[in-house]
Amino acid sequence: MNDLLTRLWRLGKPLQCRWGFPTGYANKGERHEDTIAREVREETGLTVKAGRLLKVRSGFRYRIEVYYEAVLVGGLDGLTLDPKEVLEARLFSPADLPDGMPEAHRELAASL
């Protein structure tokens, strides 16, 4: 079933953002800082520690969006992409962010 969902998700790729920061949903009762670390680990295999809170904004219906700065712990050796969620990953300098990155993510990068 997961493979089918992945294939369907990839069909919509032109409608999705090609580049952006790792994102995800918090589990019930989970601290936002823990959500950041979990989502990055699930999507990339990397370990991060949430740093300072950058922004909170209201989202669609009952959703809020919480943005944190994150610090990489231990380096990039553990980089392993989840092919169901991440098609490609690269590091960019703030001055060389790629086309197709959401404007909200560009604004966050500029604030760092």
Jmol script that loads the backbone (N, CA, C; Angstrom):
load data "model"
ATOM      1  N   MET A   1       0.830  -1.202   0.000  1.00  0.00           N
ATOM      2  CA  MET A   1       0.000   0.000   0.000  1.00  0.00           C
ATOM      3  C   MET A   1       0.868   1.256   0.000  1.00  0.00           C
ATOM      4  N   ASN A   2       1.949   1.262   0.813  1.00  0.00           N
ATOM      5  CA  ASN A   2       2.824   2.433   0.858  1.00  0.00           C
ATOM      6  C   ASN A   2       3.448   2.711  -0.497  1.00  0.00           C
ATOM      7  N   ASP A   3       3.830   1.659  -1.243  1.00  0.00           N
ATOM      8  CA  ASP A   3       4.421   1.854  -2.558  1.00  0.00           C
ATOM      9  C   ASP A   3       3.428   2.503  -3.515  1.00  0.00           C
ATOM     10  N   LEU A   4       2.189   2.092  -3.455  1.00  0.00           N
ATOM     11  CA  LEU A   4       1.150   2.682  -4.289  1.00  0.00           C
ATOM     12  C   LEU A   4       0.972   4.156  -3.949  1.00  0.00           C
ATOM     13  N   LEU A   5       0.908   4.471  -2.666  1.00  0.00           N
ATOM     14  CA  LEU A   5       0.765   5.864  -2.244  1.00  0.00           C
ATOM     15  C   LEU A   5       1.956   6.702  -2.684  1.00  0.00           C
ATOM     16  N   THR A   6       3.137   6.128  -2.612  1.00  0.00           N
ATOM     17  CA  THR A   6       4.340   6.841  -3.047  1.00  0.00           C
ATOM     18  C   THR A   6       4.263   7.145  -4.533  1.00  0.00           C
ATOM     19  N   ARG A   7       3.872   6.164  -5.331  1.00  0.00           N
ATOM     20  CA  ARG A   7       3.767   6.389  -6.777  1.00  0.00           C
ATOM     21  C   ARG A   7       2.730   7.459  -7.098  1.00  0.00           C
ATOM     22  N   LEU A   8       1.595   7.425  -6.417  1.00  0.00           N
ATOM     23  CA  LEU A   8       0.564   8.440  -6.639  1.00  0.00           C
ATOM     24  C   LEU A   8       1.061   9.829  -6.237  1.00  0.00           C
ATOM     25  N   TRP A   9       1.787   9.892  -5.120  1.00  0.00           N
ATOM     26  CA  TRP A   9       2.337  11.160  -4.650  1.00  0.00           C
ATOM     27  C   TRP A   9       3.298  11.733  -5.683  1.00  0.00           C
ATOM     28  N   ARG A  10       4.135  10.873  -6.257  1.00  0.00           N
ATOM     29  CA  ARG A  10       5.120  11.337  -7.238  1.00  0.00           C
ATOM     30  C   ARG A  10       4.468  11.798  -8.533  1.00  0.00           C
ATOM     31  N   LEU A  11       3.281  11.271  -8.864  1.00  0.00           N
ATOM     32  CA  LEU A  11       2.574  11.748 -10.052  1.00  0.00           C
ATOM     33  C   LEU A  11       2.257  13.231  -9.934  1.00  0.00           C
ATOM     34  N   GLY A  12       2.026  13.703  -8.723  1.00  0.00           N
ATOM     35  CA  GLY A  12       1.710  15.107  -8.495  1.00  0.00           C
ATOM     36  C   GLY A  12       2.936  15.982  -8.362  1.00  0.00           C
ATOM     37  N   LYS A  13       4.120  15.428  -8.636  1.00  0.00           N
ATOM     38  CA  LYS A  13       5.383  16.141  -8.434  1.00  0.00           C
ATOM     39  C   LYS A  13       5.400  17.541  -9.042  1.00  0.00           C
ATOM     40  N   PRO A  14       4.862  17.759 -10.256  1.00  0.00           N
ATOM     41  CA  PRO A  14       4.905  19.121 -10.783  1.00  0.00           C
ATOM     42  C   PRO A  14       4.157  20.126  -9.920  1.00  0.00           C
ATOM     43  N   LEU A  15       3.200  19.643  -9.113  1.00  0.00           N
ATOM     44  CA  LEU A  15       2.424  20.528  -8.250  1.00  0.00           C
ATOM     45  C   LEU A  15       3.101  20.750  -6.898  1.00  0.00           C
ATOM     46  N   GLN A  16       4.135  19.955  -6.621  1.00  0.00           N
ATOM     47  CA  GLN A  16       4.800  20.033  -5.330  1.00  0.00           C
ATOM     48  C   GLN A  16       6.068  20.865  -5.438  1.00  0.00           C
ATOM     49  N   CYS A  17       6.539  21.325  -4.297  1.00  0.00           N
ATOM     50  CA  CYS A  17       7.787  22.077  -4.266  1.00  0.00           C
ATOM     51  C   CYS A  17       8.948  21.117  -4.473  1.00  0.00           C
ATOM     52  N   ARG A  18       9.870  21.515  -5.284  1.00  0.00           N
ATOM     53  CA  ARG A  18      11.025  20.661  -5.537  1.00  0.00           C
ATOM     54  C   ARG A  18      12.046  20.806  -4.416  1.00  0.00           C
ATOM     55  N   TRP A  19      12.227  22.001  -3.924  1.00  0.00           N
ATOM     56  CA  TRP A  19      13.231  22.249  -2.893  1.00  0.00           C
ATOM     57  C   TRP A  19      12.571  22.901  -1.701  1.00  0.00           C
ATOM     58  N   GLY A  20      13.039  22.565  -0.519  1.00  0.00           N
ATOM     59  CA  GLY A  20      12.524  23.191   0.688  1.00  0.00           C
ATOM     60  C   GLY A  20      13.100  22.518   1.921  1.00  0.00           C
ATOM     61  N   PHE A  21      12.797  23.084   3.052  1.00  0.00           N
ATOM     62  CA  PHE A  21      13.271  22.535   4.318  1.00  0.00           C
ATOM     63  C   PHE A  21      12.431  21.329   4.707  1.00  0.00           C
ATOM     64  N   PRO A  22      12.979  20.416   5.507  1.00  0.00           N
ATOM     65  CA  PRO A  22      12.168  19.289   5.992  1.00  0.00           C
ATOM     66  C   PRO A  22      10.959  19.805   6.767  1.00  0.00           C
ATOM     67  N   THR A  23       9.845  19.141   6.575  1.00  0.00           N
ATOM     68  CA  THR A  23       8.605  19.541   7.240  1.00  0.00           C
ATOM     69  C   THR A  23       7.867  18.291   7.714  1.00  0.00           C
ATOM     70  N   GLY A  24       6.855  18.498   8.528  1.00  0.00           N
ATOM     71  CA  GLY A  24       6.048  17.378   8.966  1.00  0.00           C
ATOM     72  C   GLY A  24       5.068  17.788  10.041  1.00  0.00           C
ATOM     73  N   TYR A  25       4.370  16.814  10.562  1.00  0.00           N
ATOM     74  CA  TYR A  25       3.338  17.047  11.562  1.00  0.00           C
ATOM     75  C   TYR A  25       3.781  16.526  12.921  1.00  0.00           C
ATOM     76  N   ALA A  26       3.376  17.232  13.961  1.00  0.00           N
ATOM     77  CA  ALA A  26       3.667  16.808  15.332  1.00  0.00           C
ATOM     78  C   ALA A  26       2.705  15.697  15.734  1.00  0.00           C
ATOM     79  N   ASN A  27       3.218  14.749  16.480  1.00  0.00           N
ATOM     80  CA  ASN A  27       2.366  13.728  17.081  1.00  0.00           C
ATOM     81  C   ASN A  27       1.678  14.323  18.307  1.00  0.00           C
ATOM     82  N   LYS A  28       0.539  13.779  18.657  1.00  0.00           N
ATOM     83  CA  LYS A  28      -0.196  14.271  19.816  1.00  0.00           C
ATOM     84  C   LYS A  28       0.712  14.241  21.038  1.00  0.00           C
ATOM     85  N   GLY A  29       0.808  15.366  21.738  1.00  0.00           N
ATOM     86  CA  GLY A  29       1.601  15.474  22.951  1.00  0.00           C
ATOM     87  C   GLY A  29       3.094  15.661  22.726  1.00  0.00           C
ATOM     88  N   GLU A  30       3.527  15.711  21.485  1.00  0.00           N
ATOM     89  CA  GLU A  30       4.951  15.836  21.174  1.00  0.00           C
ATOM     90  C   GLU A  30       5.383  17.304  21.223  1.00  0.00           C
ATOM     91  N   ARG A  31       6.521  17.564  21.862  1.00  0.00           N
ATOM     92  CA  ARG A  31       7.062  18.928  21.872  1.00  0.00           C
ATOM     93  C   ARG A  31       7.510  19.292  20.455  1.00  0.00           C
ATOM     94  N   HIS A  32       7.355  20.556  20.082  1.00  0.00           N
ATOM     95  CA  HIS A  32       7.749  20.985  18.737  1.00  0.00           C
ATOM     96  C   HIS A  32       9.230  20.724  18.466  1.00  0.00           C
ATOM     97  N   GLU A  33      10.070  20.940  19.477  1.00  0.00           N
ATOM     98  CA  GLU A  33      11.506  20.698  19.302  1.00  0.00           C
ATOM     99  C   GLU A  33      11.776  19.222  18.969  1.00  0.00           C
ATOM    100  N   ASP A  34      11.009  18.329  19.578  1.00  0.00           N
ATOM    101  CA  ASP A  34      11.161  16.901  19.305  1.00  0.00           C
ATOM    102  C   ASP A  34      10.625  16.544  17.919  1.00  0.00           C
ATOM    103  N   THR A  35       9.573  17.234  17.490  1.00  0.00           N
ATOM    104  CA  THR A  35       9.027  17.018  16.150  1.00  0.00           C
ATOM    105  C   THR A  35      10.067  17.357  15.094  1.00  0.00           C
ATOM    106  N   ILE A  36      10.765  18.475  15.288  1.00  0.00           N
ATOM    107  CA  ILE A  36      11.796  18.888  14.333  1.00  0.00           C
ATOM    108  C   ILE A  36      12.845  17.786  14.193  1.00  0.00           C
ATOM    109  N   ALA A  37      13.369  17.327  15.305  1.00  0.00           N
ATOM    110  CA  ALA A  37      14.414  16.296  15.286  1.00  0.00           C
ATOM    111  C   ALA A  37      13.901  15.008  14.646  1.00  0.00           C
ATOM    112  N   ARG A  38      12.682  14.605  14.984  1.00  0.00           N
ATOM    113  CA  ARG A  38      12.119  13.369  14.438  1.00  0.00           C
ATOM    114  C   ARG A  38      11.903  13.465  12.934  1.00  0.00           C
ATOM    115  N   GLU A  39      11.318  14.553  12.473  1.00  0.00           N
ATOM    116  CA  GLU A  39      11.031  14.693  11.042  1.00  0.00           C
ATOM    117  C   GLU A  39      12.311  14.734  10.209  1.00  0.00           C
ATOM    118  N   VAL A  40      13.315  15.454  10.677  1.00  0.00           N
ATOM    119  CA  VAL A  40      14.581  15.498   9.942  1.00  0.00           C
ATOM    120  C   VAL A  40      15.210  14.109   9.909  1.00  0.00           C
ATOM    121  N   ARG A  41      15.195  13.402  11.031  1.00  0.00           N
ATOM    122  CA  ARG A  41      15.758  12.052  11.095  1.00  0.00           C
ATOM    123  C   ARG A  41      14.999  11.101  10.167  1.00  0.00           C
ATOM    124  N   GLU A  42      13.656  11.173  10.157  1.00  0.00           N
ATOM    125  CA  GLU A  42      12.861  10.288   9.308  1.00  0.00           C
ATOM    126  C   GLU A  42      13.122  10.552   7.824  1.00  0.00           C
ATOM    127  N   GLU A  43      13.241  11.816   7.452  1.00  0.00           N
ATOM    128  CA  GLU A  43      13.374  12.166   6.043  1.00  0.00           C
ATOM    129  C   GLU A  43      14.797  12.072   5.525  1.00  0.00           C
ATOM    130  N   THR A  44      15.791  12.304   6.403  1.00  0.00           N
ATOM    131  CA  THR A  44      17.176  12.386   5.927  1.00  0.00           C
ATOM    132  C   THR A  44      18.150  11.465   6.650  1.00  0.00           C
ATOM    133  N   GLY A  45      17.755  10.897   7.773  1.00  0.00           N
ATOM    134  CA  GLY A  45      18.669  10.087   8.569  1.00  0.00           C
ATOM    135  C   GLY A  45      19.623  10.915   9.407  1.00  0.00           C
ATOM    136  N   LEU A  46      19.532  12.235   9.324  1.00  0.00           N
ATOM    137  CA  LEU A  46      20.447  13.113  10.055  1.00  0.00           C
ATOM    138  C   LEU A  46      19.893  13.442  11.438  1.00  0.00           C
ATOM    139  N   THR A  47      20.801  13.733  12.355  1.00  0.00           N
ATOM    140  CA  THR A  47      20.433  14.120  13.710  1.00  0.00           C
ATOM    141  C   THR A  47      20.602  15.626  13.849  1.00  0.00           C
ATOM    142  N   VAL A  48      19.537  16.280  14.285  1.00  0.00           N
ATOM    143  CA  VAL A  48      19.594  17.721  14.535  1.00  0.00           C
ATOM    144  C   VAL A  48      19.031  18.010  15.916  1.00  0.00           C
ATOM    145  N   LYS A  49      19.407  19.154  16.414  1.00  0.00           N
ATOM    146  CA  LYS A  49      18.851  19.658  17.666  1.00  0.00           C
ATOM    147  C   LYS A  49      18.177  20.986  17.355  1.00  0.00           C
ATOM    148  N   ALA A  50      16.929  21.120  17.789  1.00  0.00           N
ATOM    149  CA  ALA A  50      16.202  22.369  17.547  1.00  0.00           C
ATOM    150  C   ALA A  50      16.867  23.501  18.302  1.00  0.00           C
ATOM    151  N   GLY A  51      17.050  24.609  17.617  1.00  0.00           N
ATOM    152  CA  GLY A  51      17.623  25.803  18.213  1.00  0.00           C
ATOM    153  C   GLY A  51      16.543  26.814  18.524  1.00  0.00           C
ATOM    154  N   ARG A  52      16.801  28.044  18.144  1.00  0.00           N
ATOM    155  CA  ARG A  52      15.853  29.120  18.479  1.00  0.00           C
ATOM    156  C   ARG A  52      14.603  29.064  17.611  1.00  0.00           C
ATOM    157  N   LEU A  53      13.509  29.473  18.194  1.00  0.00           N
ATOM    158  CA  LEU A  53      12.240  29.581  17.497  1.00  0.00           C
ATOM    159  C   LEU A  53      12.336  30.752  16.532  1.00  0.00           C
ATOM    160  N   LEU A  54      12.034  30.516  15.257  1.00  0.00           N
ATOM    161  CA  LEU A  54      12.132  31.568  14.246  1.00  0.00           C
ATOM    162  C   LEU A  54      10.794  32.235  13.954  1.00  0.00           C
ATOM    163  N   LYS A  55       9.729  31.424  13.903  1.00  0.00           N
ATOM    164  CA  LYS A  55       8.448  31.993  13.476  1.00  0.00           C
ATOM    165  C   LYS A  55       7.318  31.042  13.837  1.00  0.00           C
ATOM    166  N   VAL A  56       6.172  31.605  14.176  1.00  0.00           N
ATOM    167  CA  VAL A  56       4.940  30.849  14.361  1.00  0.00           C
ATOM    168  C   VAL A  56       3.875  31.565  13.549  1.00  0.00           C
ATOM    169  N   ARG A  57       3.147  30.802  12.751  1.00  0.00           N
ATOM    170  CA  ARG A  57       2.049  31.426  12.008  1.00  0.00           C
ATOM    171  C   ARG A  57       0.883  30.467  11.955  1.00  0.00           C
ATOM    172  N   SER A  58      -0.311  31.028  11.839  1.00  0.00           N
ATOM    173  CA  SER A  58      -1.486  30.168  11.757  1.00  0.00           C
ATOM    174  C   SER A  58      -1.573  29.610  10.349  1.00  0.00           C
ATOM    175  N   GLY A  59      -1.986  28.380  10.279  1.00  0.00           N
ATOM    176  CA  GLY A  59      -2.097  27.711   8.994  1.00  0.00           C
ATOM    177  C   GLY A  59      -3.544  27.460   8.644  1.00  0.00           C
ATOM    178  N   PHE A  60      -3.774  26.453   7.859  1.00  0.00           N
ATOM    179  CA  PHE A  60      -5.095  26.092   7.378  1.00  0.00           C
ATOM    180  C   PHE A  60      -5.923  25.483   8.507  1.00  0.00           C
ATOM    181  N   ARG A  61      -7.109  25.965   8.729  1.00  0.00           N
ATOM    182  CA  ARG A  61      -8.032  25.502   9.765  1.00  0.00           C
ATOM    183  C   ARG A  61      -7.390  25.529  11.146  1.00  0.00           C
ATOM    184  N   TYR A  62      -7.190  24.367  11.775  1.00  0.00           N
ATOM    185  CA  TYR A  62      -6.664  24.324  13.139  1.00  0.00           C
ATOM    186  C   TYR A  62      -5.158  24.136  13.187  1.00  0.00           C
ATOM    187  N   ARG A  63      -4.503  24.223  12.069  1.00  0.00           N
ATOM    188  CA  ARG A  63      -3.068  23.970  11.992  1.00  0.00           C
ATOM    189  C   ARG A  63      -2.279  25.244  12.291  1.00  0.00           C
ATOM    190  N   ILE A  64      -1.165  25.065  12.984  1.00  0.00           N
ATOM    191  CA  ILE A  64      -0.205  26.149  13.117  1.00  0.00           C
ATOM    192  C   ILE A  64       1.103  25.670  12.501  1.00  0.00           C
ATOM    193  N   GLU A  65       1.878  26.600  12.034  1.00  0.00           N
ATOM    194  CA  GLU A  65       3.188  26.283  11.478  1.00  0.00           C
ATOM    195  C   GLU A  65       4.227  26.892  12.412  1.00  0.00           C
ATOM    196  N   VAL A  66       5.160  26.051  12.851  1.00  0.00           N
ATOM    197  CA  VAL A  66       6.183  26.459  13.802  1.00  0.00           C
ATOM    198  C   VAL A  66       7.540  26.213  13.150  1.00  0.00           C
ATOM    199  N   TYR A  67       8.346  27.250  13.073  1.00  0.00           N
ATOM    200  CA  TYR A  67       9.645  27.163  12.402  1.00  0.00           C
ATOM    201  C   TYR A  67      10.766  27.364  13.409  1.00  0.00           C
ATOM    202  N   TYR A  68      11.706  26.421  13.417  1.00  0.00           N
ATOM    203  CA  TYR A  68      12.863  26.488  14.302  1.00  0.00           C
ATOM    204  C   TYR A  68      14.139  26.457  13.484  1.00  0.00           C
ATOM    205  N   GLU A  69      15.140  27.103  14.015  1.00  0.00           N
ATOM    206  CA  GLU A  69      16.488  26.905  13.519  1.00  0.00           C
ATOM    207  C   GLU A  69      16.935  25.538  14.044  1.00  0.00           C
ATOM    208  N   ALA A  70      17.723  24.787  13.276  1.00  0.00           N
ATOM    209  CA  ALA A  70      18.199  23.484  13.733  1.00  0.00           C
ATOM    210  C   ALA A  70      19.704  23.395  13.534  1.00  0.00           C
ATOM    211  N   VAL A  71      20.356  22.709  14.445  1.00  0.00           N
ATOM    212  CA  VAL A  71      21.802  22.536  14.397  1.00  0.00           C
ATOM    213  C   VAL A  71      22.090  21.067  14.099  1.00  0.00           C
ATOM    214  N   LEU A  72      22.907  20.819  13.095  1.00  0.00           N
ATOM    215  CA  LEU A  72      23.294  19.459  12.730  1.00  0.00           C
ATOM    216  C   LEU A  72      24.221  18.895  13.795  1.00  0.00           C
ATOM    217  N   VAL A  73      23.910  17.688  14.263  1.00  0.00           N
ATOM    218  CA  VAL A  73      24.714  17.018  15.281  1.00  0.00           C
ATOM    219  C   VAL A  73      25.415  15.832  14.610  1.00  0.00           C
ATOM    220  N   GLY A  74      26.734  15.819  14.636  1.00  0.00           N
ATOM    221  CA  GLY A  74      27.470  14.659  14.147  1.00  0.00           C
ATOM    222  C   GLY A  74      27.828  14.642  12.679  1.00  0.00           C
ATOM    223  N   GLY A  75      27.445  15.614  11.900  1.00  0.00           N
ATOM    224  CA  GLY A  75      27.851  15.670  10.505  1.00  0.00           C
ATOM    225  C   GLY A  75      26.888  15.000   9.543  1.00  0.00           C
ATOM    226  N   LEU A  76      27.314  14.950   8.277  1.00  0.00           N
ATOM    227  CA  LEU A  76      26.461  14.459   7.196  1.00  0.00           C
ATOM    228  C   LEU A  76      26.642  12.981   6.888  1.00  0.00           C
ATOM    229  N   ASP A  77      27.475  12.282   7.641  1.00  0.00           N
ATOM    230  CA  ASP A  77      27.750  10.873   7.347  1.00  0.00           C
ATOM    231  C   ASP A  77      26.503   9.998   7.387  1.00  0.00           C
ATOM    232  N   GLY A  78      25.534  10.354   8.177  1.00  0.00           N
ATOM    233  CA  GLY A  78      24.323   9.536   8.303  1.00  0.00           C
ATOM    234  C   GLY A  78      23.254   9.847   7.271  1.00  0.00           C
ATOM    235  N   LEU A  79      23.557  10.685   6.279  1.00  0.00           N
ATOM    236  CA  LEU A  79      22.548  11.085   5.297  1.00  0.00           C
ATOM    237  C   LEU A  79      22.001   9.876   4.551  1.00  0.00           C
ATOM    238  N   THR A  80      20.726   9.607   4.757  1.00  0.00           N
ATOM    239  CA  THR A  80      20.009   8.523   4.087  1.00  0.00           C
ATOM    240  C   THR A  80      18.612   9.043   3.802  1.00  0.00           C
ATOM    241  N   LEU A  81      18.275   9.257   2.542  1.00  0.00           N
ATOM    242  CA  LEU A  81      16.985   9.831   2.190  1.00  0.00           C
ATOM    243  C   LEU A  81      15.882   8.790   2.215  1.00  0.00           C
ATOM    244  N   ASP A  82      14.730   9.188   2.729  1.00  0.00           N
ATOM    245  CA  ASP A  82      13.540   8.346   2.670  1.00  0.00           C
ATOM    246  C   ASP A  82      12.938   8.544   1.279  1.00  0.00           C
ATOM    247  N   PRO A  83      13.026   7.538   0.393  1.00  0.00           N
ATOM    248  CA  PRO A  83      12.562   7.719  -0.982  1.00  0.00           C
ATOM    249  C   PRO A  83      11.061   7.949  -1.109  1.00  0.00           C
ATOM    250  N   LYS A  84      10.318   7.689  -0.050  1.00  0.00           N
ATOM    251  CA  LYS A  84       8.882   7.951  -0.086  1.00  0.00           C
ATOM    252  C   LYS A  84       8.569   9.415   0.164  1.00  0.00           C
ATOM    253  N   GLU A  85       9.528  10.153   0.732  1.00  0.00           N
ATOM    254  CA  GLU A  85       9.290  11.554   1.066  1.00  0.00           C
ATOM    255  C   GLU A  85      10.251  12.518   0.389  1.00  0.00           C
ATOM    256  N   VAL A  86      11.470  12.056   0.119  1.00  0.00           N
ATOM    257  CA  VAL A  86      12.507  12.963  -0.398  1.00  0.00           C
ATOM    258  C   VAL A  86      13.058  12.400  -1.697  1.00  0.00           C
ATOM    259  N   LEU A  87      12.966  13.190  -2.753  1.00  0.00           N
ATOM    260  CA  LEU A  87      13.471  12.750  -4.050  1.00  0.00           C
ATOM    261  C   LEU A  87      14.950  13.065  -4.223  1.00  0.00           C
ATOM    262  N   GLU A  88      15.389  14.164  -3.617  1.00  0.00           N
ATOM    263  CA  GLU A  88      16.776  14.595  -3.759  1.00  0.00           C
ATOM    264  C   GLU A  88      17.082  15.588  -2.643  1.00  0.00           C
ATOM    265  N   ALA A  89      18.330  15.624  -2.201  1.00  0.00           N
ATOM    266  CA  ALA A  89      18.734  16.571  -1.161  1.00  0.00           C
ATOM    267  C   ALA A  89      20.089  17.156  -1.526  1.00  0.00           C
ATOM    268  N   ARG A  90      20.251  18.437  -1.270  1.00  0.00           N
ATOM    269  CA  ARG A  90      21.519  19.129  -1.494  1.00  0.00           C
ATOM    270  C   ARG A  90      21.652  20.236  -0.453  1.00  0.00           C
ATOM    271  N   LEU A  91      22.879  20.683  -0.261  1.00  0.00           N
ATOM    272  CA  LEU A  91      23.137  21.849   0.580  1.00  0.00           C
ATOM    273  C   LEU A  91      23.355  23.053  -0.325  1.00  0.00           C
ATOM    274  N   PHE A  92      22.793  24.191   0.074  1.00  0.00           N
ATOM    275  CA  PHE A  92      22.924  25.428  -0.688  1.00  0.00           C
ATOM    276  C   PHE A  92      23.357  26.548   0.245  1.00  0.00           C
ATOM    277  N   SER A  93      24.122  27.476  -0.263  1.00  0.00           N
ATOM    278  CA  SER A  93      24.408  28.683   0.504  1.00  0.00           C
ATOM    279  C   SER A  93      23.169  29.570   0.410  1.00  0.00           C
ATOM    280  N   PRO A  94      22.949  30.434   1.391  1.00  0.00           N
ATOM    281  CA  PRO A  94      21.760  31.296   1.351  1.00  0.00           C
ATOM    282  C   PRO A  94      21.679  32.150   0.085  1.00  0.00           C
ATOM    283  N   ALA A  95      22.819  32.502  -0.489  1.00  0.00           N
ATOM    284  CA  ALA A  95      22.824  33.328  -1.702  1.00  0.00           C
ATOM    285  C   ALA A  95      22.492  32.519  -2.953  1.00  0.00           C
ATOM    286  N   ASP A  96      22.544  31.200  -2.887  1.00  0.00           N
ATOM    287  CA  ASP A  96      22.345  30.359  -4.060  1.00  0.00           C
ATOM    288  C   ASP A  96      21.172  29.402  -3.927  1.00  0.00           C
ATOM    289  N   LEU A  97      20.114  29.831  -3.258  1.00  0.00           N
ATOM    290  CA  LEU A  97      18.953  28.962  -3.096  1.00  0.00           C
ATOM    291  C   LEU A  97      18.339  28.667  -4.463  1.00  0.00           C
ATOM    292  N   PRO A  98      17.857  27.457  -4.678  1.00  0.00           N
ATOM    293  CA  PRO A  98      17.359  27.065  -5.998  1.00  0.00           C
ATOM    294  C   PRO A  98      15.987  27.633  -6.323  1.00  0.00           C
ATOM    295  N   ASP A  99      15.705  27.706  -7.622  1.00  0.00           N
ATOM    296  CA  ASP A  99      14.363  28.060  -8.074  1.00  0.00           C
ATOM    297  C   ASP A  99      13.399  26.980  -7.593  1.00  0.00           C
ATOM    298  N   GLY A 100      12.172  27.338  -7.391  1.00  0.00           N
ATOM    299  CA  GLY A 100      11.171  26.366  -6.979  1.00  0.00           C
ATOM    300  C   GLY A 100      11.069  26.185  -5.476  1.00  0.00           C
ATOM    301  N   MET A 101      11.886  26.897  -4.730  1.00  0.00           N
ATOM    302  CA  MET A 101      11.812  26.804  -3.271  1.00  0.00           C
ATOM    303  C   MET A 101      10.668  27.704  -2.793  1.00  0.00           C
ATOM    304  N   PRO A 102       9.847  27.230  -1.859  1.00  0.00           N
ATOM    305  CA  PRO A 102       8.734  28.065  -1.388  1.00  0.00           C
ATOM    306  C   PRO A 102       9.223  29.413  -0.850  1.00  0.00           C
ATOM    307  N   GLU A 103       8.467  30.447  -1.112  1.00  0.00           N
ATOM    308  CA  GLU A 103       8.848  31.792  -0.680  1.00  0.00           C
ATOM    309  C   GLU A 103       8.998  31.870   0.840  1.00  0.00           C
ATOM    310  N   ALA A 104       8.137  31.162   1.568  1.00  0.00           N
ATOM    311  CA  ALA A 104       8.234  31.172   3.038  1.00  0.00           C
ATOM    312  C   ALA A 104       9.579  30.602   3.488  1.00  0.00           C
ATOM    313  N   HIS A 105      10.082  29.592   2.791  1.00  0.00           N
ATOM    314  CA  HIS A 105      11.372  29.008   3.144  1.00  0.00           C
ATOM    315  C   HIS A 105      12.515  29.961   2.793  1.00  0.00           C
ATOM    316  N   ARG A 106      12.369  30.678   1.682  1.00  0.00           N
ATOM    317  CA  ARG A 106      13.385  31.676   1.304  1.00  0.00           C
ATOM    318  C   ARG A 106      13.473  32.781   2.373  1.00  0.00           C
ATOM    319  N   GLU A 107      12.327  33.227   2.832  1.00  0.00           N
ATOM    320  CA  GLU A 107      12.272  34.273   3.854  1.00  0.00           C
ATOM    321  C   GLU A 107      12.950  33.795   5.140  1.00  0.00           C
ATOM    322  N   LEU A 108      12.695  32.549   5.516  1.00  0.00           N
ATOM    323  CA  LEU A 108      13.335  31.996   6.714  1.00  0.00           C
ATOM    324  C   LEU A 108      14.850  31.947   6.543  1.00  0.00           C
ATOM    325  N   ALA A 109      15.308  31.492   5.404  1.00  0.00           N
ATOM    326  CA  ALA A 109      16.753  31.419   5.146  1.00  0.00           C
ATOM    327  C   ALA A 109      17.379  32.806   5.209  1.00  0.00           C
ATOM    328  N   ALA A 110      16.672  33.799   4.699  1.00  0.00           N
ATOM    329  CA  ALA A 110      17.193  35.168   4.717  1.00  0.00           C
ATOM    330  C   ALA A 110      17.268  35.731   6.137  1.00  0.00           C
ATOM    331  N   SER A 111      16.442  35.202   7.039  1.00  0.00           N
ATOM    332  CA  SER A 111      16.415  35.715   8.414  1.00  0.00           C
ATOM    333  C   SER A 111      17.541  35.127   9.281  1.00  0.00           C
ATOM    334  N   LEU A 112      18.242  34.129   8.783  1.00  0.00           N
ATOM    335  CA  LEU A 112      19.286  33.477   9.571  1.00  0.00           C
ATOM    336  C   LEU A 112      20.598  34.243   9.518  1.00  0.00           C
TER     337      LEU A 112
END
end "model"
wireframe off; spacefill off
backbone 0.3
color backbone group
